[in-house]
Amino acid sequence: MQYKHLGSSDIQVSAICLGTMTFGEQNTHVEGHHQLDWAIEYGINFIDTAELYAIPPKAETYGRTEEIIGSWLTQRGRRDDLVIASKIAGAGEDWIPHIREGKTRFNTEHITQALDASLKRLQTDYLDLYQLHWPERQTNYFGKLGYQQADNEQALTPIRQTLEALENQVKAGKVRYIGLSNETPWGMMQFLNIAKDYDLPKIVSVQNPYSLINRTYEVGCAEISHRDDVGLLAYSPLGFGVLSGKYLNGARPENARITKWPEYARYINTQAVAATEAYVKLANDNGLDPAQMALAYVNSRPFVASTIIGATTMAQLKNNISSIQLDLDDNIIAAIDNIHQQYPNPAP
């Protein structure tokens, strides 16, 4: 395993992070524990979760993923060897305890309520990284490229107030570092500049989608990562498994995510399928596993602090973790960039 600094923090994280949103839905309690055991055995020290998980989100499985991780942490007793990250949900369903009438406020009340509940489920007294799962404001995330101004955007929590609320959690010892998720360049710079101006905690990471079929992070955010030392935690590096090639030619493998929930069509539009065909052919022509090639590309980007993988089977997990051993040569990188020019960001 390789290790990198988590942005400007003093934490070293494995270059592969274990994503856990399948725990409690596609994976049982026992299977989740098995994945965690294998990942740690291989050298992964970074585990990412969220209060919202399992996915797809629903009241019946809300918080279940954290509970599975918490029971594993208690049984294994290795908390201080690991980097545990979780997130507070943004605006959404009213069945999330701190959300009222569909609105989250990233203020002291909501952050304290959400964080304390996550800590209880995870059976730990601190998180190494606490993230805002998506912005409180309306902006372009979750597959949206174009920005539309909100006509009736209600009063938002000032970012300074959010940072002060998070600072309170840091001072209380409940959180070591803070980060963002599904954020834009404007949002990243607001958090960075306000933190600097008022001597408040600095974000050390942003968890955004990044893959061969979605390189939008490179347009504005990557330079911020470089110049302000904010590491990207790349999620959906396989585009919901699409880049493995398993959905090509209309295939729908049993129990696969898009088979079970076809409404998750973000990564299987016509252009994304065409791009995936090209990437899979490139991998096959060069004797590479398509999923490992896709992950190795993300691993190789200098602004990426860690690549978040997820799996529903142990075979997938082992194959994805092994991508850390693959170094892509200049010819493969050039070929990837040529395909990207033909199909730029078909699945944001």
C-alpha positions as CSV (number, residue, x, y, z in Angstrom):
1,M,0.0,0.0,0.0
2,Q,1.0,3.6,-0.6
3,Y,0.3,6.5,1.8
4,K,-0.2,10.2,1.3
5,H,-0.8,13.2,3.5
6,L,-4.5,14.1,3.8
7,G,-4.1,17.6,2.4
8,S,-2.4,20.0,4.9
9,S,-3.2,17.7,7.9
10,D,-0.6,15.6,9.7
11,I,-2.5,12.5,8.9
12,Q,-1.1,9.8,6.5
13,V,-3.9,8.0,4.7
14,S,-3.7,5.0,2.4
15,A,-3.9,5.9,-1.3
16,I,-6.9,3.5,-1.4
17,C,-9.8,4.3,0.9
18,L,-12.5,1.8,1.7
19,G,-15.9,3.2,0.9
20,T,-18.8,1.6,2.8
21,M,-22.1,2.8,1.5
22,T,-23.1,-0.8,0.5
23,F,-22.9,-2.0,4.1
24,G,-26.4,-2.5,5.4
25,E,-28.1,-2.7,1.9
26,Q,-26.1,-4.7,-0.6
27,N,-23.7,-6.1,2.0
28,T,-24.7,-7.7,5.3
29,H,-23.3,-7.0,8.7
30,V,-21.0,-10.1,8.4
31,E,-19.9,-9.2,4.8
32,G,-19.1,-5.6,5.9
33,H,-16.9,-6.9,8.7
34,H,-15.2,-9.3,6.2
35,Q,-14.4,-6.4,3.9
36,L,-13.0,-4.3,6.7
37,D,-10.8,-7.2,7.8
38,W,-9.4,-7.8,4.3
39,A,-8.9,-4.1,3.6
40,I,-6.9,-3.5,6.9
41,E,-4.9,-6.7,6.2
42,Y,-3.9,-5.2,2.9
43,G,-2.7,-1.9,4.4
44,I,-5.8,0.3,4.1
45,N,-6.1,2.6,7.1
46,F,-8.7,5.0,5.7
47,I,-12.5,4.2,6.0
48,D,-15.1,6.6,4.7
49,T,-18.8,6.6,5.7
50,A,-21.7,8.9,6.2
51,E,-24.8,9.3,8.4
52,L,-26.9,8.9,5.3
53,Y,-25.6,5.4,4.4
54,A,-26.6,2.8,3.3
55,I,-27.4,3.8,-0.3
56,P,-29.9,4.2,-1.7
57,P,-31.0,6.4,1.2
58,K,-34.1,5.5,3.1
59,A,-35.4,5.7,6.6
60,E,-35.1,2.0,7.2
61,T,-31.3,1.9,6.5
62,Y,-30.3,5.4,7.7
63,G,-27.2,5.1,9.9
64,R,-26.9,1.4,9.4
65,T,-23.5,1.6,7.7
66,E,-22.0,3.5,10.7
67,E,-23.5,0.9,13.0
68,I,-21.8,-1.9,11.1
69,I,-18.4,-0.1,11.2
70,G,-18.9,0.7,14.9
71,S,-19.5,-2.9,15.9
72,W,-16.4,-3.9,13.9
73,L,-14.3,-1.2,15.6
74,T,-15.5,-2.4,19.0
75,Q,-14.7,-6.0,18.2
76,R,-11.2,-5.4,16.7
77,G,-10.1,-2.6,19.0
78,R,-7.8,-0.9,16.5
79,R,-9.4,2.6,16.5
80,D,-6.3,4.6,16.9
81,D,-4.6,2.8,13.9
82,L,-7.3,4.0,11.6
83,V,-8.5,7.1,9.9
84,I,-12.3,7.3,10.1
85,A,-14.3,9.8,8.1
86,S,-18.0,10.5,8.1
87,K,-20.4,13.2,6.9
88,I,-23.4,15.3,7.9
89,A,-26.2,15.1,5.3
90,G,-27.3,18.2,3.5
91,A,-30.9,19.1,2.7
92,G,-33.0,16.1,2.1
93,E,-35.7,13.8,3.6
94,D,-37.4,14.8,6.8
95,W,-36.6,11.3,8.3
96,I,-33.1,12.5,8.9
97,P,-33.3,13.7,12.5
98,H,-31.6,17.0,12.1
99,I,-33.5,17.9,8.9
100,R,-36.7,19.8,9.3
101,E,-39.0,20.5,6.3
102,G,-36.3,19.3,4.0
103,K,-33.7,21.8,5.2
104,T,-30.4,21.2,6.8
105,R,-28.6,24.0,8.5
106,F,-24.9,23.6,8.9
107,N,-25.1,25.4,12.3
108,T,-24.1,24.5,15.8
109,E,-27.4,22.8,16.6
110,H,-27.5,20.5,13.5
111,I,-23.8,19.8,13.4
112,T,-23.8,18.8,17.0
113,Q,-26.8,16.6,16.7
114,A,-25.6,14.8,13.6
115,L,-22.0,14.4,14.8
116,D,-23.0,13.0,18.2
117,A,-25.3,10.5,16.6
118,S,-22.6,9.4,14.2
119,L,-20.1,9.0,17.0
120,K,-22.6,6.9,19.0
121,R,-23.3,4.6,16.0
122,L,-19.6,4.3,15.2
123,Q,-18.8,3.6,18.9
124,T,-15.9,6.1,19.0
125,D,-15.4,9.4,20.7
126,Y,-13.8,11.2,17.8
127,L,-13.7,11.3,14.0
128,D,-10.4,12.0,12.1
129,L,-12.3,13.8,9.3
130,Y,-15.8,15.3,9.4
131,Q,-17.3,16.4,6.1
132,L,-20.3,18.4,4.8
133,H,-21.9,15.8,2.5
134,W,-23.2,18.4,0.0
135,P,-23.7,22.1,0.2
136,E,-26.5,23.8,2.0
137,R,-27.0,26.1,-0.9
138,Q,-28.4,25.2,-4.3
139,T,-25.6,24.7,-6.8
140,N,-24.4,22.2,-9.4
141,Y,-23.6,18.9,-7.9
142,F,-24.8,15.2,-8.2
143,G,-24.4,15.2,-12.0
144,K,-25.3,18.8,-12.8
145,L,-22.9,20.8,-14.9
146,G,-24.8,24.0,-15.5
147,Y,-25.4,26.5,-12.7
148,Q,-28.9,28.0,-12.2
149,Q,-29.5,30.8,-9.8
150,A,-32.1,30.0,-7.2
151,D,-35.1,32.3,-7.5
152,N,-36.3,31.8,-3.9
153,E,-33.2,30.6,-2.1
154,Q,-33.9,30.8,1.6
155,A,-31.6,32.2,4.2
156,L,-28.4,30.1,4.4
157,T,-26.1,29.5,7.3
158,P,-23.1,31.9,6.8
159,I,-20.0,29.9,6.1
160,R,-18.2,31.6,8.9
161,Q,-20.9,30.4,11.3
162,T,-20.5,26.8,9.9
163,L,-16.7,27.0,10.5
164,E,-17.2,28.3,14.0
165,A,-19.6,25.4,14.7
166,L,-17.0,22.9,13.4
167,E,-14.3,24.6,15.4
168,N,-16.3,23.9,18.5
169,Q,-16.2,20.2,17.7
170,V,-12.5,20.3,17.1
171,K,-11.9,22.0,20.4
172,A,-14.1,19.5,22.1
173,G,-11.9,16.7,20.7
174,K,-14.7,15.1,18.7
175,V,-13.2,16.0,15.3
176,R,-9.6,16.3,14.2
177,Y,-10.0,17.8,10.7
178,I,-12.8,19.0,8.5
179,G,-13.6,18.6,4.8
180,L,-16.2,19.2,2.1
181,S,-18.0,17.0,-0.4
182,N,-19.7,17.6,-3.7
183,E,-18.4,21.1,-3.6
184,T,-17.6,23.7,-6.3
185,P,-14.5,25.9,-6.8
186,W,-16.4,28.8,-5.4
187,G,-17.4,26.9,-2.3
188,M,-13.9,25.6,-1.7
189,M,-12.4,29.1,-1.9
190,Q,-15.1,30.6,0.4
191,F,-14.3,28.0,3.1
192,L,-10.5,28.5,2.6
193,N,-10.6,32.3,2.6
194,I,-13.0,32.7,5.5
195,A,-11.0,30.2,7.6
196,K,-7.9,32.2,6.9
197,D,-9.5,35.6,7.6
198,Y,-11.0,34.5,11.0
199,D,-8.4,31.9,12.1
200,L,-10.9,29.1,11.8
201,P,-10.2,25.4,10.9
202,K,-9.1,24.9,7.3
203,I,-10.6,22.3,5.1
204,V,-8.0,19.6,4.3
205,S,-10.0,17.6,1.8
206,V,-12.9,17.6,-0.6
207,Q,-14.8,14.4,-1.6
208,N,-16.0,14.8,-5.2
209,P,-16.6,12.4,-8.1
210,Y,-13.6,11.8,-10.3
211,S,-13.1,9.1,-12.9
212,L,-12.2,8.5,-16.5
213,I,-15.8,9.5,-17.5
214,N,-15.9,12.5,-15.1
215,R,-12.8,14.6,-15.0
216,T,-14.7,17.9,-14.2
217,Y,-12.7,18.3,-11.0
218,E,-9.7,19.1,-13.2
219,V,-11.4,22.3,-14.6
220,G,-11.4,24.5,-11.5
221,C,-10.9,22.4,-8.3
222,A,-7.6,20.7,-9.1
223,E,-5.6,23.9,-9.0
224,I,-7.1,24.7,-5.6
225,S,-6.1,21.3,-4.4
226,H,-2.5,22.0,-5.6
227,R,-2.1,25.6,-4.4
228,D,-4.0,25.3,-1.1
229,D,-3.1,21.7,-0.2
230,V,-6.7,20.4,-0.2
231,G,-6.6,16.7,-1.1
232,L,-9.3,15.2,-3.4
233,L,-11.0,12.1,-2.0
234,A,-12.1,10.7,-5.3
235,Y,-15.5,9.0,-5.2
236,S,-17.1,6.8,-7.9
237,P,-13.7,6.2,-9.6
238,L,-15.4,3.4,-11.5
239,G,-18.6,5.3,-12.2
240,F,-20.8,2.9,-10.2
241,G,-18.8,0.0,-11.6
242,V,-19.5,1.0,-15.2
243,L,-15.8,1.3,-16.1
244,S,-15.3,-2.3,-15.3
245,G,-17.2,-3.0,-18.5
246,K,-19.8,-5.2,-16.8
247,Y,-22.7,-3.2,-18.1
248,L,-21.6,-3.1,-21.8
249,N,-23.8,-4.5,-24.5
250,G,-26.8,-4.0,-22.3
251,A,-25.7,-6.5,-19.7
252,R,-27.3,-6.2,-16.2
253,P,-25.4,-8.6,-13.8
254,E,-27.5,-10.0,-11.0
255,N,-27.4,-7.9,-7.8
256,A,-25.3,-5.2,-9.5
257,R,-26.1,-1.6,-8.4
258,I,-27.5,-0.3,-11.7
259,T,-29.4,-3.6,-12.2
260,K,-31.1,-3.2,-8.8
261,W,-31.6,0.6,-9.1
262,P,-31.9,1.6,-12.8
263,E,-32.7,5.1,-11.7
264,Y,-29.0,5.6,-11.0
265,A,-28.4,6.4,-14.7
266,R,-25.8,9.0,-14.1
267,Y,-23.0,6.9,-15.6
268,I,-24.8,4.9,-18.4
269,N,-26.0,7.6,-20.8
270,T,-25.1,7.1,-24.5
271,Q,-21.9,9.0,-24.4
272,A,-20.7,7.4,-21.2
273,V,-21.3,4.0,-22.7
274,A,-19.4,4.9,-25.8
275,A,-16.5,6.3,-23.7
276,T,-16.5,3.2,-21.5
277,E,-16.3,0.9,-24.6
278,A,-13.2,2.8,-25.7
279,Y,-11.6,2.6,-22.3
280,V,-12.3,-1.1,-21.9
281,K,-10.9,-1.8,-25.4
282,L,-7.8,0.2,-24.5
283,A,-7.3,-1.9,-21.4
284,N,-8.0,-5.2,-23.1
285,D,-5.7,-4.4,-26.0
286,N,-2.9,-3.8,-23.5
287,G,-3.5,-6.8,-21.3
288,L,-4.9,-4.7,-18.4
289,D,-7.9,-5.2,-16.3
290,P,-10.4,-2.4,-17.2
291,A,-11.3,-1.6,-13.6
292,Q,-7.7,-1.6,-12.4
293,M,-6.7,0.7,-15.3
294,A,-9.5,3.1,-14.4
295,L,-8.5,3.1,-10.8
296,A,-4.8,3.4,-11.5
297,Y,-5.4,6.5,-13.5
298,V,-7.2,8.1,-10.6
299,N,-4.5,6.9,-8.2
300,S,-1.8,8.6,-10.3
301,R,-3.2,12.1,-10.3
302,P,-1.2,14.4,-8.0
303,F,-4.2,16.2,-6.5
304,V,-5.8,13.0,-5.3
305,A,-5.1,12.2,-1.7
306,S,-7.1,8.9,-1.7
307,T,-9.3,6.9,-4.1
308,I,-12.5,5.7,-2.5
309,I,-13.4,2.2,-3.7
310,G,-16.5,0.2,-2.9
311,A,-17.4,-3.4,-3.6
312,T,-20.2,-5.8,-3.1
313,T,-18.1,-9.0,-3.4
314,M,-14.7,-10.0,-2.1
315,A,-13.5,-10.6,-5.6
316,Q,-14.3,-7.0,-6.5
317,L,-12.7,-5.7,-3.4
318,K,-9.5,-7.6,-3.9
319,N,-9.3,-6.6,-7.6
320,N,-9.9,-2.9,-6.8
321,I,-7.3,-2.8,-4.0
322,S,-4.7,-4.4,-6.2
323,S,-5.0,-1.4,-8.6
324,I,-2.4,0.3,-6.3
325,Q,0.2,-2.0,-7.8
326,L,-0.4,-0.8,-11.3
327,D,1.6,2.0,-12.8
328,L,0.3,3.3,-16.2
329,D,3.0,4.1,-18.7
330,D,3.1,7.3,-20.7
331,N,1.6,5.6,-23.8
332,I,-1.4,4.4,-21.8
333,I,-1.9,7.9,-20.3
334,A,-1.7,9.5,-23.7
335,A,-4.2,7.0,-25.1
336,I,-6.5,7.8,-22.1
337,D,-6.3,11.5,-22.9
338,N,-7.1,10.9,-26.5
339,I,-10.3,9.1,-25.5
340,H,-11.1,11.9,-23.1
341,Q,-10.8,14.4,-26.0
342,Q,-13.4,12.4,-27.9
343,Y,-15.7,11.9,-25.0
344,P,-15.1,14.8,-22.5
345,N,-16.8,14.3,-19.2
346,P,-19.9,12.3,-20.4
347,A,-20.9,11.4,-16.9
348,P,-20.5,14.3,-14.5
